Amino acid sequence: MAFRFPSKLATALLCCVVAPLARAQSTLPDPPPSNPPSANSAIASAPNDEEKSSVTLGSLPKNILQDQEAFFTTPARMKAENLYFLVPALAASTFLVGTDTAVERHLPQGTTTVNRAVTASNAGMGALLGAAGGLFLLGHTSEDDHERETGLLAAEAAIDSYLDVTAFKYIAGRERPYTGNDRGDFFAGGDSFPSDTSAVSWAAASVIAREYPGWMTQLMAYGTAGAVSTARVVGQRHWMSDALLGSALGWYMGRQVFRARAANEIDPRTWGTFVKSLDDNVPNPNFMGTTYVPLDSWIYPALDRLAALGYLPEYVQEIRPLARLEVARLTLQAQEATGYPDVHNENTRVVGELRREFAIELANLEGAPNIGAQLES
């Protein structure tokens, strides 16, 4: 495999492209600012709730300007721990650029295949941007903030990616495949590095996949974006490294825009699943099954007596049969009203009989599991 080591200027440019990705891998949070957050930190760190709530169509230009300032000042905020990712990533990027011409010789050369690949890449990018636009319109008409936010953030990330990639394109000046000397030289007046179509597609896909982190949505979003990048290479519009680094930049921009602007960051580990909370482990009497008290039971005359004496204000005589859990709840009311067990009279004796009869249900009301079997004759 032939390997062409990029020039020093090209390597420096690669470092600028990879630097934001290295910054994104930092495991240490930024120290809290002593002053109110500035536009510089809109993407570099998570903003406050007021900033996150400013996702509107009118705020889009201002947000994009903040994003661009944060992106191009990323190298100034590099830390020592970022080098653990930057150095290997830069080496891998340099290797990719150096092997572009070798990879090119193994790609399909048929005119039909090339034209179809170009068409497919444009269609894939259009589908992702169309999905973002559709979500915005759907959310706007149905007043669904989540859908509207998804469309706006995907558009913001796509525009950010296009602006960044366009800047790198004209700085790099790399020739496209099968043009010039067909070696992909940098600073030769071209516009191949990196791929703007790949960057825009991955930016939109990155936001959509994070807003709806189910496996099917991620498969469709990232699968479409990956197909776009592949098709740009097969369609002879970009070198392999152009597509891969453009994809990485687009993914990064979508990630950072989502983290900076999304109202609620969603945990993909619990998306689409039902997870019990701690409260779910405590039995809830409101959802327990129970049997009914037979209509000829002695329970009803006892309840009628207590109600007539004013001890059961919520008891309705016309509603029968009553569930055993409901009778247990009424028993607790009567117990409090009659002064059981401190007071001894005929009324508290009735309450005592009710407590013995509904001992299991009273325990259920206090949180005991509603599990068991009972035989009555």
C-alpha positions in Angstrom: 0.0 0.0 0.0 1.4 3.4 -1.0 1.7 6.0 1.7 2.2 9.7 1.0 3.0 11.6 4.2 1.2 15.0 4.2 3.1 18.2 4.2 3.8 20.1 7.4 1.1 22.6 6.6 -1.4 19.9 5.9 -0.5 18.2 9.2 -1.0 21.5 11.0 -4.4 21.8 9.4 -5.3 18.3 10.4 -4.4 19.3 14.0 -6.9 22.2 13.8 -9.6 19.9 12.5 -9.0 17.2 15.2 -8.5 19.6 18.1 -12.2 20.1 18.8 -12.7 16.4 18.8 -10.0 16.0 21.4 -11.5 18.7 23.4 -14.8 16.8 23.4 -13.2 13.7 24.9 -12.1 15.5 28.0 -13.3 13.7 31.1 -12.7 16.6 33.4 -15.3 19.3 33.5 -14.4 23.0 33.1 -14.0 24.9 36.3 -17.1 27.0 37.1 -16.7 30.5 35.7 -16.3 33.4 38.1 -18.3 35.7 35.8 -21.6 35.0 34.0 -21.2 32.6 31.0 -20.2 34.2 27.8 -20.8 33.2 24.2 -17.5 31.5 24.2 -18.8 28.8 26.6 -22.1 28.1 24.7 -20.8 24.9 23.2 -17.6 24.2 25.2 -19.6 23.7 28.4 -23.2 23.1 29.4 -25.1 26.4 29.8 -27.6 27.3 32.4 -31.3 26.7 32.0 -32.0 30.2 30.6 -29.6 29.6 27.7 -31.1 26.2 27.1 -34.6 27.6 26.8 -33.5 30.0 24.0 -34.1 27.5 21.2 -36.3 29.4 18.9 -36.3 30.3 15.2 -35.5 33.9 16.1 -32.5 33.0 18.3 -31.0 30.7 15.6 -28.6 33.4 14.1 -27.3 34.4 17.5 -26.8 30.8 18.6 -24.9 30.0 15.4 -22.6 33.0 16.0 -22.0 31.7 19.6 -21.3 28.2 18.2 -18.7 29.5 15.7 -16.9 31.6 18.3 -16.8 28.6 20.6 -15.6 26.2 17.9 -12.8 28.3 16.5 -11.5 29.2 20.0 -11.4 25.6 21.1 -7.6 25.2 20.6 -7.0 28.0 23.1 -8.9 26.0 25.7 -7.0 22.8 25.2 -5.8 21.0 28.3 -3.0 18.6 29.0 -5.4 15.6 29.2 -6.7 16.4 25.7 -3.4 15.3 24.3 -4.2 11.7 25.2 -6.8 11.8 22.4 -5.3 14.5 20.2 -2.0 12.7 19.4 -3.5 9.3 18.4 -6.3 11.0 16.5 -3.8 13.2 14.6 -1.7 10.2 13.8 -4.7 8.3 12.6 -5.9 11.3 10.5 -2.4 11.7 9.0 -2.4 8.0 8.1 -5.9 8.2 6.5 -4.7 11.2 4.3 -1.6 9.3 3.3 -3.5 6.2 2.2 -6.2 8.0 0.2 -4.6 7.3 -3.2 -4.1 3.7 -2.4 -7.8 3.3 -1.4 -8.9 5.1 -4.5 -7.5 2.4 -6.8 -9.8 -0.2 -5.2 -13.1 1.7 -5.6 -15.6 1.1 -8.4 -14.9 2.9 -11.6 -18.1 2.4 -13.6 -19.9 5.6 -14.6 -23.3 4.2 -13.6 -22.1 3.3 -10.2 -20.4 6.6 -9.6 -23.4 8.6 -10.7 -25.8 6.5 -8.6 -23.5 7.0 -5.6 -23.5 10.8 -6.0 -27.3 10.8 -6.3 -27.7 8.5 -3.2 -25.4 10.8 -1.2 -27.5 13.9 -2.1 -30.7 12.0 -1.4 -29.4 10.8 2.0 -28.5 14.3 3.1 -31.8 15.6 1.8 -33.6 12.9 3.8 -31.9 13.9 7.1 -32.5 17.6 6.6 -36.0 16.9 5.4 -36.6 14.9 8.6 -35.3 17.8 10.7 -37.5 20.3 8.8 -40.5 18.0 9.1 -40.1 17.6 12.8 -39.9 21.3 13.2 -43.1 21.9 11.2 -44.9 19.0 13.0 -43.9 20.3 16.4 -44.9 23.8 15.5 -48.4 22.8 14.3 -49.0 20.3 17.1 -47.3 22.5 19.8 -44.8 19.7 20.6 -41.7 21.4 22.1 -39.6 18.2 21.7 -40.2 17.9 18.0 -39.8 21.6 17.4 -36.5 21.6 19.4 -35.2 18.6 17.4 -35.8 20.3 14.1 -34.2 23.6 15.2 -31.1 22.0 16.8 -30.6 19.7 13.8 -30.7 22.8 11.5 -28.4 24.7 13.8 -25.8 21.8 13.9 -26.1 21.4 10.1 -25.4 25.1 9.4 -22.6 25.2 11.9 -21.0 22.2 10.3 -21.3 23.7 6.8 -19.7 26.9 7.9 -16.8 25.2 9.6 -16.2 22.7 6.8 -16.4 25.5 4.2 -13.7 27.5 6.1 -11.4 24.4 6.3 -12.1 23.7 2.6 -10.8 27.0 1.3 -7.9 26.9 3.8 -6.9 23.4 2.8 -7.4 23.8 -1.0 -7.2 20.1 -1.5 -7.8 18.8 -5.0 -10.7 16.3 -5.5 -10.1 12.8 -6.8 -9.3 12.5 -10.5 -8.4 16.2 -10.8 -4.9 17.7 -11.2 -2.2 15.1 -10.7 -4.8 12.8 -8.9 -2.7 12.8 -5.7 -5.0 14.9 -3.5 -2.5 17.7 -2.9 -3.3 20.3 -0.3 -3.1 24.1 -1.0 -3.7 23.5 -4.7 -6.9 25.5 -5.1 -9.3 22.6 -4.6 -12.2 22.2 -2.3 -12.3 18.5 -1.3 -11.2 18.5 2.3 -13.3 17.9 4.3 -16.6 16.7 2.9 -19.4 19.2 3.6 -22.1 16.7 2.6 -20.9 14.2 5.1 -20.5 16.8 7.8 -24.0 18.2 7.3 -25.5 14.7 7.3 -23.8 13.6 10.4 -24.6 16.8 12.2 -28.3 16.4 11.6 -28.1 12.6 12.4 -26.3 13.3 15.6 -29.0 15.6 17.0 -31.9 13.4 15.9 -30.3 10.3 17.4 -29.8 12.1 20.7 -33.2 13.6 20.8 -34.8 10.2 20.1 -32.2 7.7 21.4 -34.0 4.5 20.6 -32.0 1.9 18.8 -34.2 2.1 15.7 -33.8 5.9 15.4 -30.1 5.7 15.9 -29.8 3.0 13.3 -31.7 4.9 10.8 -30.1 8.3 11.5 -26.5 7.1 11.7 -27.0 4.5 9.0 -28.2 7.1 6.6 -25.3 9.4 7.5 -22.8 6.6 7.1 -24.3 5.7 3.7 -23.9 9.4 2.6 -20.2 9.4 3.6 -19.6 6.1 1.8 -21.4 7.3 -1.3 -19.3 10.5 -1.5 -16.2 8.4 -1.7 -17.6 5.9 -4.2 -19.0 8.8 -6.2 -15.5 10.1 -6.6 -16.4 13.5 -5.0 -14.1 13.1 -2.0 -11.1 11.1 -0.7 -11.8 8.7 2.1 -10.1 10.9 4.7 -12.3 13.9 3.5 -15.5 11.9 4.2 -14.3 10.4 7.5 -13.1 13.7 9.0 -16.1 15.6 7.7 -18.3 13.0 9.3 -16.4 13.3 12.6 -16.8 17.1 12.6 -20.5 16.8 11.8 -21.1 14.3 14.6 -19.1 16.5 17.0 -21.1 19.6 16.1 -24.4 17.8 16.6 -23.3 16.5 19.9 -22.1 19.9 21.2 -25.2 21.7 20.0 -27.5 19.2 21.6 -25.6 19.4 24.9 -25.6 23.2 24.9 -29.1 23.8 23.7 -31.4 20.8 24.5 -33.9 21.5 27.2 -33.6 18.0 28.7 -30.7 15.7 28.0 -32.1 12.2 27.5 -30.4 9.2 29.0 -30.3 6.7 26.1 -29.9 3.8 28.5 -33.5 4.2 29.7 -35.1 5.4 26.4 -37.9 3.1 25.4 -37.8 1.0 28.5 -39.8 0.9 31.7 -37.6 1.2 34.7 -38.9 0.9 38.2 -38.3 3.8 40.5 -37.6 3.3 44.2 -41.3 4.2 44.9 -42.4 1.3 42.6 -40.9 -1.2 45.1 -43.5 -0.1 47.8 -46.9 -1.7 47.2 -49.5 0.9 46.4 -53.0 0.1 47.7 -54.6 2.1 44.9 -53.4 -0.6 42.4 -54.1 -3.7 44.5 -56.7 -6.2 43.6 -59.3 -7.1 46.2 -62.6 -9.1 46.5 -66.0 -7.7 47.4 -67.9 -8.1 50.6 -71.1 -10.2 50.1 -74.3 -8.3 50.2 -75.7 -10.4 53.1 -72.6 -9.9 55.3 -72.8 -8.5 58.8 -70.4 -5.8 57.7 -73.0 -3.6 56.1 -75.2 -3.2 59.3 -72.1 -2.5 61.3 -71.1 0.2 58.8 -74.6 1.6 58.7 -74.5 1.9 62.6 -71.2 3.8 62.6 -72.4 6.0 59.7 -75.6 6.9 61.5 -73.6 8.0 64.6 -71.5 10.3 62.4 -68.3 8.3 62.5 -68.2 7.6 58.7 -68.9 10.8 56.8 -67.6 9.4 53.5 -69.7 6.2 53.6 -72.5 6.0 51.0 -75.1 3.3 51.9 -76.4 3.1 48.3 -73.0 1.9 46.9 -72.8 -1.9 47.4 -71.1 -4.3 47.3 -68.0 -2.7 48.7 -64.4 -3.9 48.1 -62.6 -5.3 51.1 -59.9 -2.7 50.8 -62.5 0.1 50.8 -64.1 -1.3 54.0 -60.6 -1.4 55.6 -60.2 2.3 54.7 -63.5 3.0 56.3 -62.5 1.1 59.4 -59.5 3.3 59.8 -61.8 6.3 59.7 -64.1 4.9 62.3 -61.1 3.9 64.5 -59.9 7.5 64.5 -63.4 9.0 65.0 -64.4 6.6 67.9 -61.1 6.8 69.8 -60.3 3.1 69.4 -58.6 1.5 71.3 -58.5 4.0 74.2 -62.3 4.3 74.5 -64.4 1.3 75.4 -68.0 1.2 74.4 -70.3 -0.5 71.9 -69.0 1.5 69.0 -65.3 0.7 69.6 -66.3 -2.9 70.0 -67.7 -2.8 66.4 -64.5 -1.2 65.2 -62.5 -4.0 66.9 -64.6 -6.6 65.1 -64.0 -4.9 61.8 -60.2 -4.7 62.4 -60.1 -8.5 63.1 -62.1 -9.2 59.9 -60.0 -7.0 57.7 -56.6 -7.5 59.3 -55.0 -8.5 56.0 -56.4 -5.5 54.1 -55.4 -3.1 56.9 -51.8 -4.5 56.5 -52.0 -3.9 52.8 -52.9 -0.3 53.3 -49.8 0.0 55.4 -47.6 -1.3 52.6 -47.7 -5.1 53.1 -47.6 -7.1 49.8 -51.0 -8.1 48.5 -50.0 -11.8 48.2 -51.8 -14.7 49.8 -54.7 -17.1 49.8 -57.6 -17.4 52.2 -60.3 -20.1 52.5 -63.7 -19.0 53.9 -66.7 -21.0 54.8 
